[in-house]
Amino acid sequence: MVSTEKLNTHQKALRINLDPTSYGSFAEIGAGQEVVRWFLVVGGASGTVAKSISAYDKEVSDDLYGSGARYVSGERLQVMLDSEWSQLINQLSKSRGSNARFFSFVDTVSARNYAGTNEPHGWVGLRFQLQPGGQPNDIVLHINLRDPSNATEQEAVGILGVNLIYAVFYQLETKESFFENIAQDVEQRIEIDYVEVRGAAFEGWDQRAILTQLVCTGLAQAVCFPCSGPPVPPIEVLHRKATVLAPGSFEHVDPAHAAIHNQLLASGIQQLRGELAEKDPAPVGYFCFSAMPLEEADPPPGVSDLLQRIDALHTHCGDVLLFRDRELYGMTALVNRYTKEPIRFVVGLSLLVRVWEDRYTNLPGSFLEALSRLLPQNVRIYAYPMSSKDLQEAVQSISAADWQWTDTNGWVSAHQLHPPPPLGHLYDYVLASNFLVPLEIPKALKTDE
């Protein structure tokens, strides 16, 4: 049965408890037992809770679920889900299987530690039946916890867990708002940047469309689409990695533009590789663009449009990060959650002009604040050269006045670009301080004099 009413967490937990058909187990590690606690305190828990467990000790956890996997990982969550479900079915199918819709809720979470030095995140999973004796369905989430304290993070996980169980039993058919229902009351406290669904309950649900929609609705700040293999949470690919980001709109999906995009990202990766020590791991590189429109007055692109751009980049083996924010400083902030290694943007001069021309009216410190957020100590901008003709067209298209430049054989480097004052003073400072690194004009692009 579909429910469109907005209930609070207490009401949701109580409704599940009073539903004689829902019955399951809870296994929670790392953020207390906040999900099952709701069902225990609202009353009627004996009608829902078959078992609750929290295996905090690593030896205890290994004994229950085996060793070898990282404790906060998708692999560990899957082992927990399989183990808890098997035990539930084996123990209770004979006595309750004809009347109960069984479920197993599991999570493994790294909540904020005492020193506040970790990145709080976790994996949440739910296996459930839609009718007694039915085939199981799975939903797996990766979440980022954004609250300022361990206690409030635990609280948020509890709300999310109740929302998830309630949504699969009573709101599953509302596909468009399903994940908004899951995030109800924790929208600004928890990000969902990865979803995997399995089973007949989710027939016709496309994982890539789901992830794209999470960004469009603001439930995720970024999602990751590798060229080879399925989507993964950004933390899985950015953790402790030197990273090159090639931002753009990528609205043109033809082969000619794709070749330019690939050359730009490859140049950035090569430049950063030269800055690192030989023993350092190779940097990773990602095309990145925003789910927001390029201009605030324009309508946002649709999910199908965004997926088309991703597919075009994948055609040439480009890994993609889809961001919510269009400002580069927002991309800096997200990647710096996961790594303190060097981060480099590689951009064409037209995008560089856009960055300098934006007034950033959403920030109290306007352009100065945006620049300081964009360029912390581990971030640099690689400026890729551009033909004078293309640069002229780009400057005119964004109505950037009084920009001047010289060229070499028709090509302009960042050294040869001169914004009008007072922007020019900041540009010269960033250039002289090596926060802006001009890339050389590739030999393939040079023309004979």
N, C-alpha and C positions, 0 to 999 in steps of 0.2 A: 504494500500500500504506500502511495506517495504522500509525503507530508510537506506542505509549503509553509506551515506555521513556524514562527521564530521562537523557539524555546531557549531558555538559558541552560547552563550546564547541569544544574540541579534537576531541572525538569526532564532533561534528556535521559540522565542516568536513572531517574525514578521510572520513567516510562519503559525503559529497557528492563528494569528489574520486575516491573509488573506485567510484562509480556511473558506468558508462560512458555512461549516457543523458543526464546533465546537463552542459550546456556553455553558457558565457555570458560576458558582458562586465561590467566594473565601471567606473563613472565617479563619483568621489567628490571633492567640493569642500568645504573648510572645516574638516574635522576629521581631517586626515591621510588615509591610505588603510588604515584599520584593518580594514575588512571584508575586502578582498582579501588583506590581510596574513595573516589566519588561514589562508586556503587555500594561500598560498605557503609557510608555515612548517611545516604539518603533514605535508607530503609528498604527492606525486601530483598537484600542481597542474596539470600539463600535461593532465590528463584533464578539467579543469573550466574553467580560465581561458583564454579566447580573447584577451582584451585587458584592460588596466587603464590608466586615465587619470585625471589630476587637474589640471584646468585652473584653477589658482589665479589667474593673471594675468587681469585683466578683458578686456584686448584679445584674449588667446588664447581666453577663454571666449566673447566676442562673435563671434569668427571661427568657432568651432565651432557655437554654438547661436543666434547672432543677438543683436542688442541690443534694448533697449526694456523688458524685464521686470526687476523687482528680482531681485538675484542669489539671495537666500534667499526664495523664494516658491513657491507652488503652480504658478504659471504657468511659472516657470523650470524647475521640476522636470519638468513635462509636456513642455516642449521638449527637455530632455535625454533623457527617456525615449523620445520619438519618434525623435530623432536616433540614439541608440545602438542602438535596436532595428532601425531601417532599415538601418544599416550592417552589423549582425550578420547579418541575413537576406540582404542583398544579397551579402555576401562568402562566406557559408558554407552557404547552403541547398543548393546543388548538391552540395557535397562531404560535408556532414554531415547534411543535412536529413532523410534517411530513417531515421537512427538516433538523433539527438540531440533532447532536449527543451531547446530554447533558452531562455535567460533573459537579461535585462538588469537589473542592479541599479544604481540611481543615488541619489545624495543630494546635497543642498546645505545646508550647516550653518553657522550662526554660533556657533562655540564661544566660550568665554570669552576675551575679549581680554586683552592684557597688563596693562591698567590695571584690569580687572574692572568696566568701566562698562557693558557691554552685557547684554542678556537672552539667554542662550544657548538657542537653539532651532534647529529645522531641519525639512526635508522629506525623506522617504525614499520611494522608489518601486521597485517590482519588476514587470516584465512577464515572463510565463513561459508556457510550454506544458505541458500535462499529459501529452501524448504527442507523439512526433515528427510534425511536420507539422500539429499541431493549431492551433486558433485561439488567439490570445494572450489572456491574462487580466491584469488590472492590479490592484495594491493600492498605495494611497498613504497614507502616515501623516504627520501633523504631530507632532513630538515637542518636549518641553521637557527640557533637560538640567539636572539638579539637583546634580551633583557640584561640589565646591569648587574644582577646578582644571581647566585645559585638558587636561592629560595624562590625568586620570581620565575626563573627558568623552569624549575620543577612544577610550579603552578601552571605555567603555560603548556607544558607537556601533558599535564593532567587534562586540561580543557581540550587540547587537540585530540587526545586519545578517545575521550567520550564522544566528541564530534564525529570522529571517524567511524566508530562502531554504530552510532545513531544513523549516520549518513548511508551506510551500506544496507541497513535494514529498512529505512523509511524514506530515503531521499535519492535512491540510486537512479531512478528514471529521469530525474531532473539533471540530465547530462551537462547542460550549459552552466549550471550553477553548483554542480556537485562539489568542486574543490573550494569554492567560496563558502559553502556550508561547512566543509571540514575545517576551514580557517576562521570560522565565526568567533569573534571576541579575542582572537590572537593575531589579527591581520598584521599589525606592526611589531609583533613580538616574535613571531616564527616565520621563517621563509621556507617554502617548499620548492626545492630546485631540482628534484628528480622524482619521477613517478614511474612505476612499472605495474601493469595490471595483467592478470591472467584469469581465464575462465569464462564460462558462458555468460556470466553476469555483465561482463564488459565487452561482449561481442560488438565489433564495429568501432571500438574506441581505438584511435590511432595514437601511439605513444608520442610521436613527434608533435602532433597537433596539440596534445595535452600539455607538453612542456612549453610550447610556444604560447599557448593560452595562459599559462601560469605567469609568464613575463608580461603579457599584454594586460592582465588584470592586476599586476603589481604584487602577486603572491611570491614571485621570485625576482631577485635582482639580476640574475643571469642564469642561463642554462647552457649546456655544452653539447655540441653535435660533432663528434669525431668523424673524420672522413671514412675510416675503416672501423667497423664495429658499431655497436649500439650506443645510444646516448649514455653519458655518465655525469655524476655531480661534478661541478667545477673543482671542488676540493681534491678530487681524485687525480686530476691532471695538472693542477697548479701547485700542489703542496711542495714547498721548498724547491721550486724550479725557477731558473732564470727564464724570463718570458719576453717574447716579442709580440706586440699587438699591432695589427694593421687595421685601423678603423676606417670606415667608409659607409656609404649608403648601399653600394653594390646593386643599384637599381638596374644597371645595364648588365645583362646576363649573356651577351654574345661572346664568341671566342676571342675577339680582339681585346675587349676589356678584360677578360679572364687572364689573358697572357700578361697584361700590364699588372694586374693584381698579384699574380704569382711572382713576377719579377720584383715587385716592391717588397713583398714579404720575404722572399729569398735573400734580398739585399740586406734587410734588417737582421735576419738570423746570422748571415755571414759576418756582418759588422760586430754583433754582440759576441759571436764565437771568438773573434779576434781579441776581444777585451778580456776574455776569461782565461784562466790558467789551463794548461793542457790536460791536467788531471780532472778538471771540473766536468760534470755532465754537460752534454750538448743542450743548448737552450731549446725551449719549445716555442712554436709560433702559431698564432691564431688570427684569422680574420675575425673582426668583431664589428657588429652594427647594432643599432638600437631598434626596438619595436615601436618607438615614438616617431612621429613624422619629423622630417628635417626642419620644417618651419612650424611654429606653434599654431598658426592659423589653418594649417592643412589637416585633413582627416587622417587618423592613424592608419597604417597599412593593415590589411587583413591577414589572418593566419595563413591562408593559401599563398598570398604574395610573399610573406616572409619565408615560408618553406620553399618557394620557388627560388629565391635568392640563395638559400642554404644549399639546395640541390645543385645550383650552378657552380658554386664554390667547391662542392664535393666532386664535381666532374673532373676537376684538376687537382684532386687530392688535397683540398684545403680544409683544415679543421676550423670549426666555427664556434665562437662564443656569441650568443644573442643576449644583449643587455637590455634592461629596462631604461636606464638613463641614456640620453644622447650625449651628455657632456663627458669629455674625456676624463675629467677629475673623478667622476663617479666610477669609471672603469679602473682608475688607479686605486681607489679606495677598496674596491672589491678584490682585486688581485692581491693587494697588500695584506688582506686577511690571511692569505694562505702561504705567502712567501715573503722573505726579506732579501731574497736574491735580487740581482738587477732586473729591472723592468724597463723595456724600451718600447716606445711608440714609433712606428715607421709610417710617415704620412707624406702625401704629396703637398706641394706648396699651396694648392688651392684650399686644402683643409687647414693648413697653417694660417692662411689669411682669415678663414672663418673663425678660428679659435681666437685670433687677435681682435677681430671685429665685433664679436659678441659682447654685449654689455653685461651679461650675467645679473640681470635685475632681481633674480630670485635669491641672490646672496647679499648679506648686509655689506660685505666688503667688495662687492661687484668684481671687476676684473682682477684686482690685486688678490682677493681671496681665492678666486678661481685658479689663478696661476700658482699660488702657494699650495693649494690642494692637489693640483695636477703634478707638481714637481717636487715631491719629497726627495730625500737624499739618494734614494736608490732608483730614481726614475730619470730617464733622458728621452728626448725626442730626436729621432733620426729624420731629417728632412730630405726627401727624395726629390731629385731635380725634375723640372717640368719644362716643356717647350714654351718659348715666349708667346707663341700664338695661343696655346691652350690656356696659359696663365692669364693672358689678356681677356679671353672670353670668360674665364672663371671669375675674375675680379669684377667684370661688368655685370655678371649675373647676380652677384650678391651686393651690388651697389657699394663696393668698397672704394672710397674716394682717396685720391692723392697717393696711392701706392706707386712706387717707382722701382725700376730694376734695370740692370744691364744683363747682357747674355753672352754666352760663348758658343759660337756656331749655332745660334738659335736656341740654346738651352740655358736655363736659369737655375742657379743653385741658391741655397739659403743665404750664402755669403753675399750674393748679388741682389737680394731682395731688401727693400727699404720702406718700412711703414712710415706714415706721416707722424710727426710729433703730436702728443707726447708718447704715443704707443711705440714710436721708434726707439725711445730711450730704454724702455723695458725690453724691447726686442734685442737691442745691442747688448744689454746686460746679460740676458739669458744666453745669447750667442757667445759672449766673451767668457762666461762662467762654465761653458761646456754643457749646459743643460739642453742646448739645442745644437745638434751635431749635423752639419751638412754632409750628405753622402756625395760621393763623386759621381759624375755623369758616366754611366756604363759605356764601355767602348762600343758596344753594339748600337748605342744611340747617337754616338758622335758622328758628325759629318765632316768630310774633308774640307779644309779651308781652300 
